Amino acid sequence: GDPLPPATTSPTPTPSEEGTPAPTPTETVPAPNPTAVDGVRKVKLSGDTEAHSGEPDIPYVFQGSIVKPDGSTVAVDRPLSQAGAFGSGWVGRTSPDDQGDTDLVFLDAGGKVTDEQPVQGDLAFSDDGSLVAYATTDGRLMVAWDGPGSPAQLRTQGTGTLDPVAVLGSQRCDNPEGQGGCIVYYNQQSANGDLVAMTSSRHGSVDRVGDLVNVEDVSPAGVAVGMVSATDTGSCSAALSPEGRQLWKTCDYSLGRISPNGDLVVGRPAYRDGIGDGLVAILDMGTGKPLVEFDPPGDAFVNESAWDVNNTLLTMLYDDGWALMREDQDGAVSSVSTGRMPGAAEEVPVHFGGV
Protein backbone atom coordinates (compact mmCIF):
# COMPACT_ATOMS: atom_id res chain seq x y z
CA GLY A 1 0.00 0.00 0.00
CA ASP A 2 3.01 2.35 0.26
CA PRO A 3 3.61 4.79 -2.61
CA LEU A 4 5.87 3.38 -5.30
CA PRO A 5 9.31 4.97 -5.77
CA PRO A 6 9.59 7.21 -8.83
CA ALA A 7 10.85 5.60 -11.98
CA THR A 8 13.77 7.15 -13.81
CA THR A 9 12.32 5.95 -17.09
CA SER A 10 8.59 5.71 -17.62
CA PRO A 11 7.09 3.21 -20.04
CA THR A 12 4.57 5.86 -21.03
CA PRO A 13 4.67 9.35 -22.54
CA THR A 14 4.12 12.36 -20.33
CA PRO A 15 0.49 13.55 -20.57
CA SER A 16 -0.28 17.03 -21.82
CA GLU A 17 -3.29 19.27 -22.30
CA GLU A 18 -2.93 18.88 -26.06
CA GLY A 19 -3.16 15.10 -25.94
CA THR A 20 -0.58 12.45 -26.73
CA PRO A 21 0.65 11.21 -30.11
CA ALA A 22 -0.50 7.80 -31.25
CA PRO A 23 1.68 4.97 -29.90
CA THR A 24 4.44 3.50 -32.02
CA PRO A 25 3.28 0.36 -33.86
CA THR A 26 4.50 -2.90 -32.38
CA GLU A 27 7.76 -3.97 -33.99
CA THR A 28 7.97 -7.52 -35.31
CA VAL A 29 11.12 -9.06 -33.92
CA PRO A 30 12.40 -12.57 -34.71
CA ALA A 31 12.79 -14.99 -31.83
CA PRO A 32 16.23 -14.43 -30.24
CA ASN A 33 18.11 -17.66 -30.94
CA PRO A 34 15.40 -20.09 -29.77
CA THR A 35 16.47 -23.58 -28.72
CA ALA A 36 14.38 -26.69 -28.29
CA VAL A 37 14.52 -28.65 -25.02
CA ASP A 38 12.37 -31.78 -24.66
CA GLY A 39 10.49 -30.66 -27.75
CA VAL A 40 9.66 -27.22 -26.29
CA ARG A 41 11.08 -24.11 -27.95
CA LYS A 42 12.93 -22.02 -25.36
CA VAL A 43 13.51 -18.28 -25.70
CA LYS A 44 15.60 -16.10 -23.40
CA LEU A 45 13.55 -13.35 -21.75
CA SER A 46 15.71 -10.32 -20.98
CA GLY A 47 14.91 -6.69 -20.30
CA ASP A 48 18.11 -5.78 -22.14
CA THR A 49 16.63 -6.54 -25.55
CA GLU A 50 17.11 -3.84 -28.15
CA ALA A 51 13.68 -4.54 -29.64
CA HIS A 52 10.94 -2.17 -28.46
CA SER A 53 7.20 -2.15 -29.12
CA GLY A 54 4.39 0.35 -28.79
CA GLU A 55 2.15 1.04 -25.84
CA PRO A 56 -0.33 -1.67 -24.79
CA ASP A 57 -3.82 -1.39 -26.23
CA ILE A 58 -5.26 -2.19 -22.80
CA PRO A 59 -5.20 0.23 -19.85
CA TYR A 60 -2.89 -0.40 -16.90
CA VAL A 61 -1.83 1.24 -13.64
CA PHE A 62 1.61 2.85 -13.30
CA GLN A 63 2.94 5.36 -10.74
CA GLY A 64 -0.45 6.37 -9.35
CA SER A 65 -2.09 6.82 -12.75
CA ILE A 66 -4.19 4.79 -15.17
CA VAL A 67 -2.37 4.67 -18.49
CA LYS A 68 -4.77 4.70 -21.44
CA PRO A 69 -4.12 2.92 -24.77
CA ASP A 70 -3.16 6.23 -26.43
CA GLY A 71 -0.44 6.74 -23.82
CA SER A 72 -2.19 9.55 -21.93
CA THR A 73 -2.76 9.15 -18.21
CA VAL A 74 -5.51 9.62 -15.63
CA ALA A 75 -4.23 10.42 -12.14
CA VAL A 76 -5.95 8.62 -9.23
CA ASP A 77 -5.47 9.30 -5.54
CA ARG A 78 -5.82 5.67 -4.45
CA PRO A 79 -3.14 2.99 -5.00
CA LEU A 80 -4.71 0.44 -7.35
CA SER A 81 -3.75 -3.18 -7.99
CA GLN A 82 -6.40 -3.63 -10.72
CA ALA A 83 -8.10 -1.18 -13.07
CA GLY A 84 -10.27 -1.30 -16.16
CA ALA A 85 -12.50 0.92 -18.25
CA PHE A 86 -16.12 1.00 -17.07
CA GLY A 87 -18.80 3.01 -18.86
CA SER A 88 -17.51 6.54 -19.29
CA GLY A 89 -15.12 6.11 -16.35
CA TRP A 90 -13.09 3.45 -14.58
CA VAL A 91 -13.36 0.70 -11.98
CA GLY A 92 -10.53 -0.64 -9.85
CA ARG A 93 -9.46 -2.49 -6.73
CA THR A 94 -7.19 -0.80 -4.22
CA SER A 95 -3.92 -2.35 -3.16
CA PRO A 96 -4.27 -4.28 0.14
CA ASP A 97 -3.49 -2.23 3.24
CA ASP A 98 -1.46 -3.42 6.23
CA GLN A 99 -4.40 -5.58 7.36
CA GLY A 100 -4.90 -7.03 3.88
CA ASP A 101 -8.14 -5.11 3.31
CA THR A 102 -9.02 -3.85 -0.16
CA ASP A 103 -11.81 -1.75 -1.70
CA LEU A 104 -13.74 -1.70 -4.94
CA VAL A 105 -13.68 1.85 -6.35
CA PHE A 106 -15.66 3.39 -9.20
CA LEU A 107 -14.08 6.47 -10.75
CA ASP A 108 -15.24 9.10 -13.22
CA ALA A 109 -13.35 9.87 -16.44
CA GLY A 110 -11.00 12.20 -14.55
CA GLY A 111 -10.07 9.62 -11.90
CA LYS A 112 -12.23 10.95 -9.05
CA VAL A 113 -13.76 8.24 -6.83
CA THR A 114 -17.56 8.24 -7.14
CA ASP A 115 -18.32 5.13 -5.08
CA GLU A 116 -16.40 2.54 -3.07
CA GLN A 117 -16.93 -0.42 -0.79
CA PRO A 118 -14.83 -3.16 0.87
CA VAL A 119 -14.44 -6.36 -1.15
CA GLN A 120 -12.72 -9.73 -0.89
CA GLY A 121 -10.75 -11.35 -3.69
CA ASP A 122 -10.15 -9.95 -7.16
CA LEU A 123 -12.33 -8.19 -9.70
CA ALA A 124 -13.40 -10.15 -12.79
CA PHE A 125 -14.26 -8.46 -16.08
CA SER A 126 -16.29 -9.52 -19.09
CA ASP A 127 -14.34 -9.55 -22.36
CA ASP A 128 -15.80 -6.23 -23.49
CA GLY A 129 -15.35 -4.64 -20.05
CA SER A 130 -19.05 -3.84 -19.68
CA LEU A 131 -19.50 -6.15 -16.65
CA VAL A 132 -17.42 -6.42 -13.49
CA ALA A 133 -17.94 -9.10 -10.84
CA TYR A 134 -16.82 -8.78 -7.22
CA ALA A 135 -17.41 -10.38 -3.82
CA THR A 136 -18.44 -8.36 -0.77
CA THR A 137 -16.84 -8.92 2.61
CA ASP A 138 -20.06 -10.54 3.84
CA GLY A 139 -19.89 -13.21 1.13
CA ARG A 140 -22.21 -11.90 -1.60
CA LEU A 141 -21.34 -12.37 -5.28
CA MET A 142 -22.20 -9.22 -7.23
CA VAL A 143 -22.11 -8.05 -10.86
CA ALA A 144 -22.14 -4.37 -11.83
CA TRP A 145 -22.61 -2.53 -15.12
CA ASP A 146 -23.00 1.09 -16.15
CA GLY A 147 -26.76 1.47 -16.26
CA PRO A 148 -30.08 0.98 -14.45
CA GLY A 149 -30.57 -2.09 -12.27
CA SER A 150 -26.89 -2.35 -11.33
CA PRO A 151 -25.56 -4.12 -9.36
CA ALA A 152 -27.18 -7.57 -9.29
CA GLN A 153 -26.54 -10.28 -6.71
CA LEU A 154 -25.98 -13.85 -7.91
CA ARG A 155 -26.70 -17.00 -5.92
CA THR A 156 -23.93 -18.96 -4.21
CA GLN A 157 -23.86 -22.16 -2.17
CA GLY A 158 -22.28 -22.77 1.22
CA THR A 159 -19.88 -20.46 2.99
CA GLY A 160 -16.32 -19.42 2.43
CA THR A 161 -14.17 -16.81 0.74
CA LEU A 162 -15.20 -15.97 -2.81
CA ASP A 163 -12.77 -14.96 -5.55
CA PRO A 164 -14.35 -14.02 -8.92
CA VAL A 165 -12.27 -15.01 -11.95
CA ALA A 166 -14.20 -14.39 -15.19
CA VAL A 167 -17.55 -13.18 -16.52
CA LEU A 168 -19.36 -14.41 -19.63
CA GLY A 169 -21.90 -11.89 -20.86
CA SER A 170 -22.20 -8.27 -21.93
CA GLN A 171 -23.92 -4.97 -21.14
CA ARG A 172 -26.08 -6.04 -18.16
CA CYS A 173 -26.79 -9.04 -15.99
CA ASP A 174 -30.33 -8.57 -14.73
CA ASN A 175 -32.02 -9.88 -17.94
CA PRO A 176 -35.25 -7.95 -17.29
CA GLU A 177 -36.95 -9.63 -20.27
CA GLY A 178 -35.99 -13.13 -19.13
CA GLN A 179 -33.25 -13.48 -21.75
CA GLY A 180 -29.48 -13.09 -21.72
CA GLY A 181 -27.89 -12.39 -18.38
CA CYS A 182 -24.38 -13.48 -17.45
CA ILE A 183 -22.37 -16.27 -15.85
CA VAL A 184 -19.65 -15.62 -13.28
CA TYR A 185 -16.83 -18.12 -12.72
CA TYR A 186 -15.37 -17.98 -9.23
CA ASN A 187 -13.33 -19.94 -6.70
CA GLN A 188 -14.68 -20.63 -3.24
CA GLN A 189 -12.45 -21.56 -0.31
CA SER A 190 -13.97 -23.01 2.85
CA ALA A 191 -12.77 -22.37 6.38
CA ASN A 192 -10.76 -25.63 6.37
CA GLY A 193 -8.92 -24.58 3.20
CA ASP A 194 -10.81 -26.71 0.65
CA LEU A 195 -11.02 -24.99 -2.72
CA VAL A 196 -13.69 -25.52 -5.35
CA ALA A 197 -14.39 -23.92 -8.76
CA MET A 198 -17.96 -22.73 -9.28
CA THR A 199 -20.23 -20.87 -11.67
CA SER A 200 -23.30 -18.81 -10.93
CA SER A 201 -25.72 -17.49 -13.54
CA ARG A 202 -28.32 -14.75 -13.41
CA HIS A 203 -30.91 -17.45 -14.11
CA GLY A 204 -30.23 -18.77 -10.59
CA SER A 205 -28.17 -21.90 -11.27
CA VAL A 206 -25.02 -22.61 -9.24
CA ASP A 207 -22.75 -25.40 -10.51
CA ARG A 208 -19.33 -26.96 -10.13
CA VAL A 209 -16.86 -26.38 -12.96
CA GLY A 210 -16.32 -30.06 -13.77
CA ASP A 211 -13.50 -31.56 -11.71
CA LEU A 212 -11.50 -28.32 -11.38
CA VAL A 213 -10.34 -27.45 -7.87
CA ASN A 214 -9.78 -23.90 -9.07
CA VAL A 215 -10.64 -22.08 -12.28
CA GLU A 216 -8.22 -19.59 -13.85
CA ASP A 217 -10.14 -18.32 -16.87
CA VAL A 218 -12.86 -19.13 -19.40
CA SER A 219 -12.80 -18.49 -23.15
CA PRO A 220 -15.57 -16.65 -25.03
CA ALA A 221 -16.75 -20.11 -26.18
CA GLY A 222 -17.09 -21.30 -22.57
CA VAL A 223 -13.94 -23.47 -22.38
CA ALA A 224 -12.63 -23.25 -18.80
CA VAL A 225 -9.03 -23.82 -17.67
CA GLY A 226 -7.78 -24.50 -14.17
CA MET A 227 -6.17 -26.94 -11.77
CA VAL A 228 -7.44 -30.49 -11.25
CA SER A 229 -4.90 -31.69 -8.66
CA ALA A 230 -1.95 -30.46 -6.60
CA THR A 231 0.81 -32.01 -4.51
CA ASP A 232 3.79 -30.69 -2.55
CA THR A 233 5.91 -30.91 -5.71
CA GLY A 234 3.62 -29.90 -8.56
CA SER A 235 0.16 -29.82 -10.04
CA CYS A 236 -1.94 -30.91 -13.01
CA SER A 237 -4.25 -28.62 -14.95
CA ALA A 238 -6.85 -29.11 -17.66
CA ALA A 239 -9.21 -27.48 -20.14
CA LEU A 240 -12.90 -28.35 -19.91
CA SER A 241 -15.65 -28.01 -22.49
CA PRO A 242 -18.76 -25.98 -21.55
CA GLU A 243 -20.38 -29.34 -20.65
CA GLY A 244 -17.52 -30.19 -18.25
CA ARG A 245 -15.76 -32.74 -20.48
CA GLN A 246 -11.96 -32.74 -20.20
CA LEU A 247 -10.43 -31.65 -23.50
CA TRP A 248 -6.79 -32.00 -22.49
CA LYS A 249 -4.60 -32.14 -19.41
CA THR A 250 -1.04 -31.11 -18.56
CA CYS A 251 1.14 -31.73 -15.53
CA ASP A 252 4.03 -29.70 -16.99
CA TYR A 253 2.38 -26.31 -16.45
CA SER A 254 -0.24 -24.58 -14.39
CA LEU A 255 -2.52 -22.40 -16.51
CA GLY A 256 -3.34 -18.71 -16.57
CA ARG A 257 -5.31 -16.33 -18.76
CA ILE A 258 -6.74 -17.14 -22.19
CA SER A 259 -5.98 -14.88 -25.18
CA PRO A 260 -8.73 -12.62 -26.58
CA ASN A 261 -9.21 -14.84 -29.65
CA GLY A 262 -9.49 -17.96 -27.46
CA ASP A 263 -6.61 -19.75 -29.23
CA LEU A 264 -3.83 -19.39 -26.64
CA VAL A 265 -3.39 -19.74 -22.88
CA VAL A 266 -0.63 -18.71 -20.48
CA GLY A 267 1.48 -21.49 -19.00
CA ARG A 268 3.24 -21.12 -15.65
CA PRO A 269 5.34 -23.52 -13.53
CA ALA A 270 3.42 -26.57 -12.31
CA TYR A 271 4.87 -25.83 -8.88
CA ARG A 272 4.65 -22.17 -7.94
CA ASP A 273 6.43 -20.72 -4.94
CA GLY A 274 7.73 -17.30 -3.99
CA ILE A 275 6.95 -13.87 -5.41
CA GLY A 276 7.29 -14.76 -9.08
CA ASP A 277 7.71 -17.48 -11.69
CA GLY A 278 10.89 -18.73 -13.31
CA LEU A 279 9.18 -19.06 -16.70
CA VAL A 280 6.16 -18.06 -18.74
CA ALA A 281 4.88 -20.13 -21.66
CA ILE A 282 2.27 -19.79 -24.38
CA LEU A 283 0.19 -22.93 -24.94
CA ASP A 284 -2.20 -23.94 -27.70
CA MET A 285 -5.75 -23.82 -26.28
CA GLY A 286 -6.89 -26.55 -28.64
CA THR A 287 -4.32 -29.14 -27.56
CA GLY A 288 -2.55 -27.89 -24.45
CA LYS A 289 0.80 -28.21 -26.22
CA PRO A 290 3.40 -25.52 -25.47
CA LEU A 291 4.23 -23.34 -28.46
CA VAL A 292 7.07 -21.45 -26.80
CA GLU A 293 8.56 -21.00 -23.33
CA PHE A 294 10.23 -17.77 -22.21
CA ASP A 295 12.94 -18.16 -19.56
CA PRO A 296 14.34 -15.26 -17.49
CA PRO A 297 18.07 -15.39 -16.72
CA GLY A 298 19.54 -16.38 -13.35
CA ASP A 299 17.41 -15.30 -10.41
CA ALA A 300 15.13 -13.13 -12.53
CA PHE A 301 11.40 -13.88 -12.55
CA VAL A 302 8.15 -12.86 -14.16
CA ASN A 303 5.13 -11.60 -12.28
CA GLU A 304 1.93 -10.05 -13.62
CA SER A 305 0.90 -10.88 -17.16
CA ALA A 306 -2.02 -9.92 -19.39
CA TRP A 307 -3.04 -10.42 -23.01
CA ASP A 308 -3.05 -7.40 -25.26
CA VAL A 309 -5.87 -7.05 -27.79
CA ASN A 310 -3.60 -8.32 -30.61
CA ASN A 311 -3.02 -11.63 -28.76
CA THR A 312 0.51 -10.78 -27.67
CA LEU A 313 1.40 -11.36 -24.02
CA LEU A 314 2.43 -8.51 -21.72
CA THR A 315 4.62 -9.60 -18.80
CA MET A 316 6.33 -7.84 -15.93
CA LEU A 317 9.95 -9.06 -15.69
CA TYR A 318 12.12 -8.49 -12.61
CA ASP A 319 15.85 -8.61 -13.28
CA ASP A 320 17.67 -6.06 -11.07
CA GLY A 321 14.76 -3.75 -11.77
CA TRP A 322 11.44 -4.08 -13.59
CA ALA A 323 10.70 -4.17 -17.32
CA LEU A 324 7.39 -4.43 -19.13
CA MET A 325 7.86 -7.07 -21.84
CA ARG A 326 5.84 -8.25 -24.84
CA GLU A 327 5.99 -11.84 -26.16
CA ASP A 328 4.14 -13.72 -28.89
CA GLN A 329 3.47 -17.32 -29.90
CA ASP A 330 6.28 -17.24 -32.47
CA GLY A 331 8.88 -16.47 -29.81
CA ALA A 332 9.32 -12.75 -30.53
CA VAL A 333 10.34 -10.63 -27.52
CA SER A 334 10.34 -6.86 -27.14
CA SER A 335 10.38 -4.31 -24.34
CA VAL A 336 7.44 -1.91 -24.03
CA SER A 337 9.53 0.58 -22.05
CA THR A 338 12.81 2.12 -23.22
CA GLY A 339 14.54 1.33 -19.94
CA ARG A 340 14.25 -0.48 -16.66
CA MET A 341 11.96 0.71 -13.88
CA PRO A 342 13.61 0.75 -10.45
CA GLY A 343 11.84 -0.85 -7.53
CA ALA A 344 11.95 -3.67 -5.01
CA ALA A 345 11.16 -7.20 -6.13
CA GLU A 346 8.07 -7.20 -3.89
CA GLU A 347 6.61 -4.03 -5.44
CA VAL A 348 5.34 -4.60 -8.97
CA PRO A 349 5.10 -1.12 -10.57
CA VAL A 350 2.58 -2.03 -13.32
CA HIS A 351 -0.85 -3.61 -12.76
CA PHE A 352 -3.46 -4.74 -15.30
CA GLY A 353 -7.21 -5.28 -15.01
CA GLY A 354 -7.10 -9.06 -15.32
CA VAL A 355 -4.94 -11.10 -12.99
Salt bridges, closest charged atoms under 4 A:
ASP48 OD1 - ARG340 NH2 2.78
ASP103 OD2 - ARG78 NH2 3.19
GLU116 OE1 - ARG78 NH1 2.67
ASP122 OD1 - ARG93 NH2 2.82
ASP138 OD1 - ARG140 NE 3.17
ASP174 OD1 - ARG172 NE 2.66
GLU216 OE2 - ARG268 NH2 3.33
ASP217 OD1 - ARG257 NH1 3.23
ASP277 OD2 - ARG272 NH2 2.82
GLU293 OE2 - LYS42 NZ 2.56
GLU304 OE2 - HIS351 ND1 2.55
ASP308 OD2 - ARG326 NH1 2.86
ASP319 OD2 - ARG340 NH2 3.80
